[in-house]
Amino acid sequence: MAGGAGGTGGGVSSTSLLWAIIMSAFAGFGGILFGYDTGTIGGVIAMDDWLHLFGKFDPTLNWYIPTNDKSLVVSILSAGTFFGALLASPVGDTLGRKWGLVASCMVFCLGVGLQLDTSWAVFIVGRVIAGFGVGLVSCLVPMYQSECAPKSIRGLIVGLYQLAITIGALLAAVVLNATKDRPNHSSWRIPIAVQFAWAAILAGGMILLPESPRYLLLKNRQADARVALGRLMTASPDSPEVEAEAIEISTALAVEKEASQGGYLACFRNNEDRNGLRTWTGIMMQGWQQLTGINFIFYYGTTFFQQAGIKNAFVIQIVCDVVNTVMTLFGIQLIDRVGRRRLLLIGAAGMCFCEFIVAIVGVTAGRVNGETAEVNIAAQRVLIAFTCFYIAFFATSWGPVIWVLTGELFPLGVRAKSMSLAVASNWLWNFGIGYATPYLVNASTFGVNGVRAANLGVKVFFIWGGTCVGCFVFTYFFIPETRGLSLEQIDILYRESTILGSNAKRHEILSQNKTFSNTYHNEKETVDHDSEKAVA
């Protein structure tokens, strides 16, 4: 029963499913750290007091922030997260998944504290350090969850990380709307300082949770691993169930460890487990997630809606965050029902359609922005509606599913390293898109050597729509269906099947497991019955 509910691996068996869910799901709270910051910075840079402190004044433009400064302050967090994700592997394998997350929270708090300063340089350094902490969290959370969650609901549990991201963004929008009219530094300092609470809750909770039993067995800490398994399974560490679980995890770990020697090079070696294909798939799918354009809305949504002439842009941002949160809650329930691959295909097609509608309306329905006296209200409503539809498609597919796959695609022997590479890819693309977007959208670089920007405005959605076509093609040829499989069974899927044939192979594996399970239970009942007769 190598780490799986029902004896099939990829999590732990549990006689108390609720308790296993609570313990493994709590780590998903780490998503709030990233989601809240993502939602906060876009509103902070639009606040008057922050602009007066860090911006520049022009008689025509009034208070403004040059495009290069805007790109830097928004995207620099992702530079920190890139390096944090790369170092997540040695941190996770040295300190462990549990204590690695606690240390990540401490780093994050240091960065948050620096962002309360009124010096531009200190503010930027704080963004980098906070990003480093978020990068560690973004890799260690799915790793911990996928190794501790019951297999039957692993997709749901790991998907809670994405739900936490959306909740964080929603909380940020609410706090920003509550403080935006304050006449002093508290207008932007309060939203930033709230992040101390999220880090404290995550660190405090992780201290109380068990370490990943897979990590403990990887370090040959047999007794500690059985204690952790006992807590997750709500059973005695000396029970036969815990012993069987530990033995089979150790067996699978030994096989994978032997096949995965060679450091990071092992991640790209196309051995029997097809490590290279799986690592490149993880790296590329994280990149494609960013290329859906979703962070354009959450980084620059408030500014974009203001430029579109929409009143109460902060309120519209809250609406977008509510849609994101509600649809993510709906979407994570579909992961283990509809399947990973199918959700990604549907989501890519839906996002593509919505983004092209937004772009076409923006181009053909007159001036959507507020640069002229007359603003097309109907076009604005269509823009808002299809932006929400676009967010809904993302929230039910490419948002949570990618993090689920990141936690389950890789063999245990290279999981920490491959996950860190995949998540680092996410942050690298995040940084590039976050930095380039103002230059793509704005009409001018606003005071930077008088250079004009691309001035795409709403037409940037043509780019995002095109990249969603790429998302669809990539999913079709490179993402297997892993619904219902343990982490060990996913290894079998890659060894014995192709991507296009993965669903058929998945059904074959599940049917074999069902046959074995039925045989085991029938034999156990026979033995128990004979024992009762002997006693009588």
C-alpha positions in Angstrom: 0.0 0.0 0.0 2.8 2.4 -1.0 1.5 5.6 0.4 -2.1 5.4 -0.8 -5.6 5.4 0.4 -7.1 2.1 -0.1 -3.7 0.5 -0.3 -2.6 1.9 -3.7 -0.1 4.6 -2.9 0.1 8.2 -3.6 -0.9 9.5 -0.2 -1.7 7.5 3.0 -4.4 5.1 4.0 -6.6 6.6 6.7 -9.2 5.2 9.0 -10.3 8.8 9.6 -10.5 10.5 6.2 -11.6 13.8 7.8 -8.5 14.1 9.9 -6.2 13.2 7.0 -7.9 15.9 4.9 -7.5 18.6 7.6 -3.8 17.9 8.2 -2.8 17.7 4.5 -5.1 20.5 3.4 -3.8 23.0 6.0 -0.5 23.4 4.2 -2.5 24.8 1.3 -2.9 27.9 3.4 0.5 28.8 2.0 -1.2 29.9 -1.2 -2.6 32.9 0.6 0.9 34.3 0.9 1.3 34.5 -2.9 -2.4 35.3 -3.7 -2.6 38.1 -1.2 0.7 39.7 -2.5 -0.4 39.3 -6.1 -3.7 41.1 -5.3 -2.1 43.8 -3.1 0.6 45.2 -5.3 -1.7 46.2 -8.2 -3.8 48.2 -5.8 -1.0 49.7 -3.8 0.7 51.2 -6.8 -2.6 52.9 -7.8 -3.0 54.6 -4.3 -2.5 58.4 -4.1 -0.2 58.3 -1.0 2.0 55.6 -2.5 2.3 57.6 -5.8 3.2 60.8 -3.9 5.9 58.9 -2.0 7.5 56.8 -4.7 6.2 58.4 -8.0 7.0 61.5 -10.0 5.0 64.6 -10.8 4.2 66.0 -14.2 1.9 69.0 -14.8 0.1 67.0 -17.5 0.2 63.5 -16.1 -0.1 64.6 -12.4 1.4 62.0 -10.1 2.6 58.9 -11.9 5.0 56.1 -11.8 7.3 55.6 -14.8 6.7 52.3 -16.7 10.1 50.9 -15.8 9.5 51.5 -12.1 6.0 50.0 -12.4 7.4 46.9 -14.2 10.1 46.5 -11.6 8.0 46.8 -8.4 5.3 44.4 -9.7 7.6 41.8 -11.2 10.6 41.8 -8.9 8.7 39.5 -6.4 8.8 36.9 -9.1 12.5 37.2 -9.4 12.8 36.3 -5.8 10.3 33.4 -6.1 12.4 32.0 -9.1 15.4 31.6 -6.9 13.3 30.5 -3.9 11.7 27.7 -6.0 15.2 26.6 -7.3 16.4 26.3 -3.7 13.2 24.5 -2.5 14.7 21.1 -3.4 17.8 21.3 -1.1 15.7 23.1 1.6 13.0 20.4 1.4 15.5 17.5 1.4 17.6 19.1 4.2 15.1 20.6 6.6 12.2 18.5 5.5 8.8 19.6 4.0 7.4 20.7 7.4 10.3 22.7 8.8 11.2 24.0 5.3 7.7 25.6 5.2 8.3 27.1 8.7 11.6 28.6 7.6 10.0 30.0 4.4 7.5 31.9 6.5 10.3 33.5 8.5 12.0 34.7 5.3 8.7 36.0 4.0 8.1 38.0 7.2 11.5 39.7 6.8 10.5 40.8 3.3 7.1 42.1 4.4 8.8 44.1 7.1 11.1 45.8 4.7 8.2 46.7 2.4 6.8 49.0 5.1 9.8 51.3 4.7 9.5 54.6 2.8 12.8 54.1 0.8 12.4 52.9 -2.7 15.5 50.7 -2.6 14.4 49.1 0.7 10.9 48.5 -0.6 12.3 46.7 -3.7 14.7 44.6 -1.6 11.7 43.6 0.6 9.8 42.5 -2.5 12.7 40.3 -3.5 13.1 38.7 -0.1 9.3 38.1 0.3 9.4 36.6 -3.1 12.1 34.2 -2.1 9.9 33.0 0.8 6.9 32.6 -1.5 9.0 30.6 -4.0 10.0 28.1 -1.3 6.3 27.9 -0.1 5.0 27.4 -3.7 7.1 24.3 -4.1 7.0 22.8 -0.7 3.3 23.0 -0.2 2.2 20.8 -3.2 5.1 18.5 -2.3 3.9 18.1 1.3 0.3 17.7 0.2 0.9 15.1 -2.5 2.9 13.0 -0.1 0.4 13.1 2.8 -3.0 13.4 1.2 -5.2 10.3 0.7 -4.9 9.2 -2.9 -8.6 9.2 -3.7 -8.9 12.9 -3.1 -5.3 14.0 -3.8 -6.4 16.3 -6.6 -8.9 18.0 -4.3 -6.3 18.5 -1.5 -3.5 19.8 -3.7 -6.1 21.9 -5.6 -6.8 23.7 -2.3 -3.4 25.5 -2.8 -4.9 27.3 -5.8 -8.0 28.0 -3.8 -5.9 29.6 -1.1 -4.2 31.7 -3.8 -7.6 33.0 -4.9 -8.8 33.6 -1.4 -5.6 35.6 -0.8 -6.3 37.8 -3.8 -9.9 38.3 -2.7 -8.8 39.3 0.8 -6.3 41.7 -0.7 -9.0 43.4 -2.9 -11.3 43.8 0.2 -8.5 45.3 2.4 -7.4 47.6 -0.4 -10.9 48.9 -1.0 -11.2 49.6 2.8 -7.9 51.5 3.1 -7.6 53.2 -0.3 -9.0 56.6 0.8 -6.8 57.0 3.9 -4.8 60.2 3.6 -1.5 58.9 4.9 1.0 56.0 4.7 -1.5 53.7 6.4 -3.4 53.4 3.2 -0.8 51.1 1.7 1.1 50.0 4.9 -2.0 48.3 6.4 -2.6 46.0 3.3 1.1 45.0 3.3 1.4 44.5 7.1 -1.6 42.1 7.1 0.7 39.6 5.4 2.4 39.0 8.8 -0.8 37.3 10.0 -0.9 34.8 7.1 2.7 33.8 7.6 2.2 33.4 11.4 -0.9 31.2 10.9 0.9 28.9 8.3 4.1 28.6 10.4 2.1 27.9 13.6 0.0 25.3 12.0 2.9 23.5 10.3 4.7 23.2 13.7 1.7 21.1 14.9 1.5 18.9 11.8 3.5 15.7 11.1 6.4 15.6 8.8 5.9 13.9 5.4 6.4 10.1 6.0 8.0 9.8 2.6 10.7 12.4 3.5 11.3 10.6 6.8 11.8 7.3 5.1 14.0 8.9 2.5 16.2 9.9 5.5 15.9 6.4 7.0 14.1 7.8 10.1 12.0 4.6 10.4 10.6 5.3 13.9 9.7 8.9 13.1 8.1 7.8 9.8 5.8 5.3 11.6 4.8 8.0 14.1 3.9 10.4 11.2 2.0 7.6 9.3 0.2 6.8 12.5 -1.0 10.4 12.9 -2.1 10.6 9.2 -3.8 7.2 9.3 -5.3 7.7 12.8 -3.7 4.4 13.9 -1.0 3.2 16.2 2.6 3.5 14.9 3.0 -0.2 15.7 -0.2 -1.3 13.9 0.0 -3.7 11.0 -1.5 -1.1 8.7 1.2 1.4 9.5 3.9 -1.2 9.2 2.6 -2.4 5.7 2.4 1.2 4.5 6.0 2.0 5.7 7.4 -1.1 4.1 5.8 -0.5 0.7 6.8 3.2 0.7 10.3 2.2 1.5 10.4 -0.4 -1.3 9.1 2.1 -3.9 11.6 4.7 -2.6 14.5 2.3 -2.8 13.7 1.5 -6.5 13.3 5.1 -7.4 16.3 6.3 -5.5 18.5 3.7 -7.3 17.2 4.9 -10.7 17.6 8.5 -9.9 21.3 9.0 -9.0 23.1 12.0 -10.5 21.6 15.2 -9.0 19.7 17.5 -11.3 21.0 15.7 -14.3 18.9 12.7 -13.2 15.8 14.9 -13.7 16.5 15.0 -17.5 17.6 11.4 -18.0 15.2 9.4 -20.1 15.5 6.2 -18.1 12.7 3.6 -17.5 10.7 6.2 -15.5 11.1 8.8 -18.4 12.4 11.4 -16.0 13.4 13.7 -18.8 9.9 13.8 -20.4 8.2 14.3 -17.1 10.5 17.1 -16.0 10.2 19.0 -19.2 6.4 18.5 -19.1 6.4 20.0 -15.6 8.6 23.0 -16.7 6.5 23.7 -19.8 3.1 23.3 -18.3 4.0 25.9 -15.6 5.1 28.2 -18.3 1.9 27.8 -20.3 -0.1 28.5 -17.2 1.5 31.9 -17.0 1.0 32.5 -20.8 -2.7 32.2 -20.3 -2.4 35.9 -19.3 -4.2 35.5 -16.0 -1.8 37.6 -14.0 -2.4 40.5 -16.3 -5.8 40.8 -14.5 -4.5 40.3 -11.0 -1.3 42.4 -11.3 -2.7 45.2 -13.4 -6.4 44.7 -13.2 -7.2 47.8 -11.2 -5.0 50.0 -13.4 -6.4 48.4 -16.6 -10.0 49.0 -15.5 -9.2 52.6 -14.6 -7.7 53.2 -18.1 -10.8 51.6 -19.6 -12.8 54.4 -18.1 -14.6 52.1 -15.7 -15.7 53.7 -12.5 -15.0 52.0 -9.2 -12.2 49.9 -10.6 -11.3 48.7 -7.1 -14.9 47.2 -6.8 -14.6 45.6 -10.2 -11.4 44.0 -9.1 -13.2 42.6 -6.1 -15.8 41.1 -8.5 -13.1 39.4 -10.5 -11.5 38.0 -7.3 -14.9 36.7 -6.1 -15.4 34.9 -9.5 -11.9 33.5 -9.2 -12.4 32.2 -5.7 -15.9 30.7 -6.2 -15.0 29.0 -9.5 -11.8 27.6 -8.0 -13.8 26.1 -5.2 -16.1 24.6 -7.8 -13.2 23.5 -10.0 -11.2 21.6 -7.4 -14.2 19.3 -6.9 -14.0 18.4 -10.6 -10.4 17.4 -10.7 -10.9 13.9 -9.3 -14.3 13.6 -11.1 -13.7 14.9 -14.6 -10.0 14.4 -14.8 -6.9 16.6 -15.2 -6.4 16.3 -18.9 -10.0 16.9 -19.9 -10.3 20.0 -17.6 -7.1 21.5 -19.1 -8.4 21.0 -22.7 -11.8 22.5 -21.8 -10.2 25.4 -19.9 -7.8 26.3 -22.7 -10.6 26.4 -25.3 -12.9 28.4 -23.1 -10.2 31.0 -22.2 -9.2 31.3 -25.8 -12.8 32.1 -26.8 -13.3 34.7 -24.1 -10.1 36.5 -24.7 -10.7 36.8 -28.4 -14.2 38.2 -27.6 -12.7 40.8 -25.2 -10.1 41.8 -27.8 -12.5 42.0 -30.7 -15.0 44.1 -28.7 -12.2 46.4 -27.7 -11.2 46.9 -31.3 -14.5 47.1 -33.0 -17.0 48.6 -30.5 -15.6 52.1 -30.4 -13.4 53.6 -27.7 -13.6 51.4 -24.6 -11.1 53.6 -22.7 -11.7 56.9 -21.1 -9.4 59.0 -23.3 -12.4 60.6 -25.1 -15.5 62.3 -23.8 -17.7 59.4 -25.0 -17.2 56.0 -23.6 -19.0 52.9 -25.0 -20.8 51.6 -21.8 -22.1 48.5 -23.6 -18.6 47.6 -24.7 -17.3 48.1 -21.1 -20.0 45.7 -19.8 -19.0 43.1 -22.4 -15.4 43.5 -21.5 -16.1 43.0 -17.8 -18.5 40.1 -18.4 -16.1 38.1 -20.6 -13.1 38.9 -18.4 -15.1 37.2 -15.6 -15.9 34.3 -17.9 -12.3 34.0 -18.8 -11.3 34.0 -15.1 -14.0 31.3 -14.5 -12.5 29.0 -17.1 -9.0 29.5 -15.7 -10.2 28.9 -12.1 -11.8 25.6 -12.9 -8.9 24.3 -15.0 -5.4 25.8 -15.4 -5.4 27.3 -12.0 -5.7 24.3 -9.7 -5.0 21.4 -12.1 -1.4 22.6 -12.9 -0.5 22.5 -9.2 -2.0 19.1 -8.8 0.0 17.7 -11.7 3.1 19.4 -10.4 2.7 17.5 -7.2 2.2 14.1 -8.8 4.0 13.9 -12.2 7.5 13.2 -10.9 9.1 10.0 -9.4 9.9 10.3 -5.7 13.7 10.0 -6.3 13.7 13.3 -8.2 10.4 14.8 -7.1 11.9 17.7 -5.0 14.4 18.7 -7.8 11.9 18.3 -10.7 9.2 20.2 -8.7 11.7 23.0 -8.0 12.6 23.3 -11.7 8.9 23.3 -12.7 7.9 25.9 -10.2 10.9 28.0 -11.0 9.7 28.0 -14.6 6.4 29.4 -13.4 8.1 32.3 -11.6 10.5 33.0 -14.5 7.6 33.4 -16.9 5.7 35.3 -14.2 8.6 37.8 -13.9 8.9 38.2 -17.7 5.2 38.7 -18.3 4.8 41.0 -15.3 7.7 43.2 -16.4 6.8 43.3 -20.1 3.0 43.9 -19.7 3.1 47.7 -19.1 5.3 48.2 -22.1 2.8 46.2 -24.2 -0.3 47.9 -22.9 0.6 51.5 -22.2 0.7 54.2 -24.9 3.9 55.7 -23.4 6.7 54.7 -21.1 5.7 57.7 -19.0 8.8 59.7 -18.6 11.4 57.1 -19.6 13.5 58.9 -22.3 10.3 59.8 -24.2 10.1 56.3 -25.7 6.7 55.1 -26.8 5.3 51.8 -25.7 3.4 49.3 -27.8 0.1 50.8 -26.9 -1.9 47.6 -27.4 -4.4 48.3 -24.7 -7.2 45.8 -24.8 -5.7 44.3 -28.0 -3.2 42.5 -25.7 -6.0 39.9 -25.3 -5.3 38.8 -28.9 -1.9 37.6 -27.6 -3.3 35.8 -24.6 -6.0 34.2 -26.8 -3.2 32.9 -29.1 -1.2 31.5 -26.3 -4.3 29.6 -25.1 -4.3 27.8 -28.4 -0.8 26.7 -27.5 -2.0 25.6 -24.1 -4.6 23.3 -25.8 -2.0 21.8 -28.2 0.5 21.2 -25.4 -2.1 19.5 -23.2 -3.3 17.2 -26.0 0.2 15.9 -26.8 2.0 16.1 -23.4 -0.4 15.8 -20.4 -1.5 12.2 -19.4 -4.6 11.5 -17.5 -3.7 10.6 -13.9 -7.1 10.7 -12.2 -7.4 8.1 -9.5 -3.8 6.8 -9.7 -1.3 6.6 -6.9 2.1 8.2 -7.3 3.6 4.8 -7.9 0.9 3.9 -10.5 1.7 7.1 -12.4 5.3 5.7 -12.7 3.7 2.6 -14.3 1.6 4.8 -16.6 4.7 6.5 -17.9 6.7 3.3 -18.3 4.1 1.3 -20.1 2.0 3.8 -22.1 2.0 6.9 -24.4 0.4 10.2 -23.6 -2.5 9.7 -26.0 -3.1 6.2 -24.7 -2.8 7.2 -21.0 -6.5 7.1 -20.3 -6.9 3.6 -21.6 -3.9 2.5 -19.6 -5.2 4.3 -16.5 -8.4 2.2 -16.7 -6.4 -1.0 -17.0 -4.3 -0.1 -13.9 -7.4 0.7 -11.9 -9.1 -2.5 -12.9 -6.1 -4.6 -12.0 -6.0 -2.8 -8.6 -9.7 -3.4 -8.1 -9.3 -7.1 -8.8 -6.3 -7.4 -6.4 -8.3 -5.5 -3.7 -11.3 -7.8 -4.0 -9.1 -10.9 -3.9 -7.3 -9.6 -0.8 -10.5 -8.8 1.1 -12.1 -12.2 0.1 -9.0 -14.1 1.4 -8.9 -11.9 4.5 -12.6 -12.7 5.3 -11.9 -16.4 4.7 -9.0 -16.4 7.1 -11.0 -14.4 9.7 -13.9 -16.9 9.4 -11.6 -19.9 9.8 -10.0 -18.3 12.9 -13.3 -17.7 14.5 -14.3 -21.4 13.9 -11.0 -22.5 15.4 -11.6 -20.4 18.5 -15.1 -21.7 18.8 
